[in-house]
Amino acid sequence: MTASDLGSRGEREDVSGDTIEEMMAGMGWELAVRDIVPDDSDEIVSRLKYYSDELRVQLVLTTGGTGLSPRDVMPEATLRVIDREAPGFAEAMRAASLAKTPHAMLSRAVAGIRSSTLIVNLPGSPRAVRENLEVILPALPHGLEKLCGDGGDCAT
């Protein structure tokens, strides 16, 4: 899910969403749904609940809305939805990014679990999405297996 006022109005191409889709397909993962929503906390909360509660997807990757601007509300919306935090994902992404740019410390991204769905906030730029996703991809398969009870009955 991409959070972007301009993207949701069709005024900006969703290159970050394209990057996520491309990288996950390269890992052999199936895309269940892809959305662009405005930077609106209630809309984001609604979509995250839908993915987790209705579609029962294992993983939701968000992009955008993690910075310091007044319209960046992805972390707050995610915190409203999750039952438990999974801070290691955001910590690892920030640590790896900080080795490349001091701007990494501006990220407010969070990660957490709602039911059997892992939700991870990624930055908004395509380059940062790629760099951050590369950091967490090695841990995702094992993490999702554990989340679903070592390969139990979770939807993909």
N, C-alpha and C positions, 0 to 999 in steps of 0.2 A: 504494500500500500504506500503510495506516494502522497505526502501532504504538501500541497502547493496551491495557493490561491490562483495563480496564473494558469497552472497546468489543469486545474479543475474546470477552468473556463475555456480551455482549448487554446490559450494564448502562449503556451510554452510546451515544447516537446518534452516528454518524460524520459530523458536520457538515463537518469539514475535508475528508473524502473527497468529500462532496457538492459542495463548493466547487471542488475540483480537477476533478471530472467535468464540472461545469457550464461552467467556464472553457475546458476543452479542447474540449468539444463546440461551444462558441461559435466556436472557431477551425477547426472542421471536422475535428477529429482523432477517430479511432476508438478507443474503449476496448477493449483486449484482455482485461483482467482487473482485478478490484478485490478486494482482500483486507483483512481486519483481523486483525492478528497480535498476540500479547502482546509486551510489552517484554522479549523474550528474544533475545539475540544469535544463538544457534544457529538459532532459528526464522527470524529475519530473514535470516541468511546463506543458509539453505536456499531461502527464497522468492526472494531476489534472483538466486541461481544458476539457479533454475527459469525465471524470466522471461527471463533472458539466454540461457542455454544450451539450454533446451528450447523455449520459446515464441519466442525470437529477436526480442523486441520491440525497437524502436529507442530508446524512452524509458521510464524508470521514474521516477515521481515518488512520493516517500515523504512522509509527514506524521507528525509526532510523534517524540518520543524524542531531540530535539536539544539539550535544555537541560542543566541541571546536577544534576538529581536522580539518585540512585543507580540508578534504573531506566531512565534515558535512555541507551540504548546504540546508537541508530541510526548515529551517525557511526563508531563502532568496528566495527560489523557491516559497514557499507558499505566501510570501508577494508580489511577482510578479503577482500572480493569483487573490488574493482576492480583493473585492471591498471595504469591511469594515472589520476592526478588531473586534474581540470578545475577548478582553484581559482577561476577568474574568476566562475563562477556564484555561489558562496557569498560571494565578496568583494563582488560587486555587490549581492546581496541584503542583506548586513549594512550596507553603506554607505548604501543607500537607506533601510533601516529605522532606522538610527542618526539620520537626519535627523528621524524622527518620535518615537523613544523611546530613552532610554538603555538600556533592557532589551535592545536589539538586540545589544549586545556580549556577552550571555549565550549567544547561539546558537553551537553547535558544528557546525552543518551543514557537510557536505562534498558534493562532486560529483566524479564520475569515470566512467571508461569500463571496461567489461568486454566484450571482444570488440567487437561493433558495437552495444552498448547503452550509452546515456548514463543514469546514475543521478544524480538530484538530490534531496537532502534538503531538505524544506520544514519550517517550524515546525509546531507542533501546533494553534494556534488558527485558526479560520476566517478571522478578519480578517488575521492575519499571513500565512496561506496566500495569500489574495487579493493582498495588497500585494507579497509576494515573487514570486509567479508573474507579476504584471504587469511586474515588473522584467526577468525573464528571457525572457518570451514572445517579444519581438522578435528575440532571437538564436537561439532554438531551431531554426527551420526551416533556416537556413543552417548552423548547427552540425551538425545531423543529416545534411544533405546531404554535408558534408565528412567526417563520421564514416563514412558509407556509400560514400565514394568518388565524390562529386559526383553523387549520384542513382543509384548502382550498385544491385546486387541485394541490398537489405536488406528484411527483413520489416517490416511496420508493426504 
